[in-house]
Amino acid sequence: MLTDTLLEELRCRGEGADLDYKVERYPFSNASDEEKSEILKDILALANAHREGTGYILIGFKEKSPHPAEVVGLSSQGVIDDSRLQEFVNGKLESKLEFRYEERLFEGRHIAVISIPKQQRPFYLKRDYGKLTKHAVYLRRGSATAIASPREIAMMGAANTARGEVRVLLSFQSPENQPLQYRFEREFLIFPEKLPDFAESRNEMFDFPRIPSNKNYWRDGAYYYSSWRRVIQVRFILDNNSEFSIGDAHLEVTCHCPEGEAVSLLRADCMPEVPATSYLAHVRPERANQLMVVDNRGSKPVAHVTLGTIRPGQTVRAEDDLAILPSAPGRYLLQARILANEIPNPLLIEHEFELVGSATKVGVSDFLALMDALADE
């Protein structure tokens, strides 16, 4: 996800070989082949353009040169799904094109962005589609789109002989391997600040071996419920789309919360288990050389995720999912920095999400009912 800072920088620039503005969203879901060929042509033209860095199509923006582009926003109707667009575009091409489509809020308005990293060219269609012709190399020259000349196509091939830039794609997913949502509904339980020690009664008529009571049972139960009712779990997946391996790949993950609130990070396998009334000395076995650790020593927690060497075309998943425990509703910003030996400057990927839900005070009777439910599990 692009940062607000980068979007602000982009909208201060005019259209060119690496930037295009669109006031309205492209017709896609229920569009004809001719209508859908518009988005295909613009993606191809930007992918084939002569440029140094990533190219962007900003949708929901109106160019106002020399002033910053106006954020006009998009309708909530006709939202395009990234996976469907990926399937549509790459199903028409001779070679796979890496790009990302995302819809989000910017300055309070709904916008969309297509990001196309620099990669080996040319890209062209396998067969005619809509208004487009097979084998034609569509190219963006300045703010216009044209068909590349044989010389321009030869220049693309010459550029491919040099080692290209690192091309990686970081995805934020749910534990169900679906794209991470932008809105979550959770419940925030507020328990009494001071819960008493738990004392388990026993029948002394029988001489059973005494098992010490878990005096923290009430507190453990409160922590269990408050954690599981508000948790958001994130799975990190990194694709290396470069033509060479990247070594010592690593993620640094943080989560920014609303002012006055807090957020905790945990490995998903460190989420609390159902507490027991008796202390059975149950301790989770520690695993040596964990590839995901959370550092809580700074002003905010940081999750360090080691991914190691990633070969060309390889997809790597983090060792474990990350559990995010927010303190209250609001807007949160998940940030992940990608570091590797072949990446001179860390890449920053962001995902902003909104958290809604009520804060519920748990009375004594409700608390006991919750704990009885735990005993039945």
N, C-alpha and C positions, 0 to 999 in steps of 0.2 A: 504494500500500500504506500502511495506517495505521501510524503509529509506535507503539511500545510505550507511550510517554508518553501519547499521546492515548487509547489503549485503557484505560490505568490511570485516566485522568480520567473516562472514560465509565462505567466499571464502579462508580465511586463515586457515581453519580447514580441516581435512581429512574426507573422507566418514565414516559414522558410523550409529548407530541406529537411529539418528535423522537428518541425512544429506545424500543426494544422488546428484550426478552430472550427467547431461545428455548433451551431445554435441549437439544433434539435437532434434528438436521438435517431440513429439510423433505423429505418424499418427493418424488422427481422422476423419476429415470431410468426406473424401471419402474412408475411410479405411474399410477393412474387419473385421469381428468379431474377427478373430485371431489376427490381427494387433492391434485392439483397446483393446484387453485383456491385452496388455503390460502395458498401462497406468493404467488400472484398478488394475492389480496385484501390481504395484509399490505403488499405493496409499493405497491399503489394507495392504501391508507389512509394510509401514511406520506408518499407523494408529494403527496397532497392536503391534508395537515395544515397548520394555521396555525402557522408557525414562522419563525424568523429565519435559521437556518443549515442545514447539512446534517443530514439525519436518518439514523439508524443502526439496523439490526437486528443485534444481537450474538447469534450462534448458538454454543451450547456454553457458555452462561452461565446461572446460576440466581440470580435476584434474592434478596437477603438484606437488604432495607432494615431498619434504617438503615445497615447495614454494606455494604461493597463486595460486588458480585455475585460469587458463587463461580464459578471457572473449572472447569467439570466436564469439558470436552473432548468431542470427537466421535470416533466410530468411523472407521476408515480405509475402511470400506465406504460406498458411495453418494455419493462425491465429486461435486459438481455443477460442470459446466464453464460458465464465465462466458459464452462465446459462445453456447452452447445456451440458456442462461437468457435472454440478451438477445433471441435470436430468438423464443423462446416468448412472452415478455412483450409485446414490441412488435408481434408478429404478431396480438395480440388487441385492441390499442388503436386509438383514432381518431387519436391523435397520438403522436409519438415521445417516449419517456420516457428520460431520461439517468440511469443508475445504474451501480454497479459491484459485482460479486460477487467475493470473494476468499477463499481458504482459506489458512491459515498456522499457524505455531506461536506460542503465547503462553504464557509461563511453563511451557514444556515440554509443553504440551498442544495438540492440533490443534483449531483453532476456525475459524469462518467469519464474515464480516462483509458485510452489504449496506449500501452507502453511497448515499444519494439526495440530490444537491444540490438546493437550492431552485431552482425553475423555474416557468414559466408553468403554471397550472392552469386548469380541472380535467382529470383523466385519467379515462377511462371506457371500457368495452368496446364493441366494434362489434356483438357478438352474445353471446347467453347462453353461458356456459361453466361447466361443473361446477355449483357451488352459487351462482354469481354471475349477476347479471342485467344485460343490456345497458343502457347509458345511465345506470345508477345510479352516482352519485359516492360511492364509499366513502371515508370520512374517519376519521382517528384523532383522537378527542377525549380528551385526557389519556392514560390507559392503556387506553381502550376504543375499539372500532371501531364506527362507525355509518354510516348513509346521510345525506349532507349535505342540509340543507334548501335550498329555493329561495333564501333570503336568504344562506346561506353560499356558495352557488354564485355569486350576484351579487357578493359580496365578493371572490371569487377573480378574477372578471373585472375588477373595479375595480383590483385590485392589479396586474393585467397591463399596465395603461396606463402605469404608471411604469416607468422604465428599471430592468431587473432587474440582479442581480449578475452578475459575470463567471462564466461556466461553461466551464471548460476541462477536458480529459481528456488526461492524459499516459500513454502506453503504452510499456512496455519490451518490445521484441520481439527475436527472434533474426534473423540475416541471412536466414533463410528466411521471415520475416514471420509467425512463430508466437510466441505469448506466451512471454516469457522464463521458463525453468524455475526451480524452487526448489532443484534439486539437480543438480550437475555432477560428472562423474568425469574427472579429468585426471591426467597423469603429470608428475612433477617430476624432471627430469634434473639430476644433479649432476656437473659436469665438473671435471677437475683445475684447481686455481686458476691455475696458470701453464702456459699452453700455449706451445710454442716458435714462433718465426717460421717461416713457410712458405718453403721454397726449392725452386723448380721446376727439375728437371734438364733439360738440353737437349743435343741432338746438335750439337756444334760443327763437324761436317764440312760442314754446309750453312750458307750465309750468308743465313739468314732475318733479316728485321728483328727486332731484339730488343724484346720486350714485357715490361716490368717485371713480376716476380711480385708477387702480392698477399701480402705478408708476414703479413697478418692473416687469411689463409684459414682456418686452424684455429680461430681465435677467432671469426671470423664464422660458421663452421659450428656451433660450440657455441651461440652466441647464437641462431642460426636455429632449431635444434632445441629448445632450452629454451623459446623463446618460443612456437612453434607447438604444442608439446605441452601447454601450460598455459593458453593464451589463452581468454578468454570474450569474445565480441563482442556488443555491445548496439546495437540500433537504437532511436532515439527518435522517437516520433510524437505530435504534439500536435493535438488536435481543438478547435476553437473552437465551442462549442455556444451561445455568447451570441447575442443578437440585434443585436450591433454588433461592429465591428472592434476588435481589440486591437492596439496599436502597439508597436513595438520589443520584441517578445517575445524572451526570452532564457532559456537554461538554464544553471545552474551545477551541475556534476556532480562529486561526490566519491565515494570508496569507502572505507569503514572496514574495517580488517582486524583479525584477532586480535592480542592483545598480543604484542609481540616479533616480529611479522611485518611485511612491507611489501607494497605494491602499486604498480604502475606503470600509467599511463594513456597510451594512444597513439591517434592517429587510425588507423583500420583500414588506410588506405592507406600508413601508415608502418611497418607490420609488415615484418620483414626479408625480403628476397628471397633466392633461392638464391644463395649466394656463388660467385664464380669464382676460379680459381687465378691468373689473370692480372689485373693491374690495368688496366682498360680505361677508367678515368676516367669510370665510369658514375655519373652523379649524377642523382637524380630532379629533374625540373624543379619549381621552386617556383611555386606558384600564388598570385597576388596576391589580397588580400582574402578569405582563407579564412574560412569561416563557422563552423569549429570549430577551436579552438586549445587546447592544453594548457599550463597555467602550472605549472612545476615549481619556482618560486622560494620557495614557502612551506613549511610543515612537512609538507604533503601535497599531491599534485598535484590541480589543479582543471581540469576541462574546461569551457570557455566555448563555448556553442553559440548562435549568432545565428539566429533564425527570422524576424525582421522583422515586418511587418504581416500579420495573419491575419484574413481576412474572416469574416463570420458563416457558419457551416456549413462552413468550409474545414478541410481536414486538411493538415498540413505535416510533412514528414519532415526530420530533420536532414541536413545536407549529406553527412555520412559516418557510418559506424558507429564506435562507440568500442570500442577493444581494451583489456581489463582483463587485466593480467599479475600474478596473485597469486604470492606467494613460497612458499606452503605450503597444505596442506589446512586447513579450518576454516570458521567462519561469517563471512560478509562481508555488509556492509550498503551497498547502492548508494543514494545520496541525490541527488535532483535538486530544485533550487529553481527555481520558475517565476516570472519577473519580467516585467512589462509595464507600460506607462503606465497602464492601467486597473486594475491590481492593486495596491491600496495597501499590502498586506502580502504578501511573497512566499509562494507556496504550496509546501509541502514534500511531495514524493512519495518513498516509500521502497520498496525491494525487497530483502528479505533472502534470501540463498541459501547453501546449504551446498556446500562443495567437498570431495570425497573423492578419494583417490588415493594412490599410493605415491611415496616419494622414492627414486630409483634412482641409484646411483653408476655412472658410465660408465667402464669400464676402457679401457686403450689399444686392445685388439683390437676391442672393441665400438665405440669411437669411430671407428677406421679403417673399420670396416664401414659405419657411418652416413655417413661422408664419401664412401666409394665409391658408396653409393646416391645421394648428391647428384650425383656426377659423371655418373651415368647419366640424370639427369633432363634 
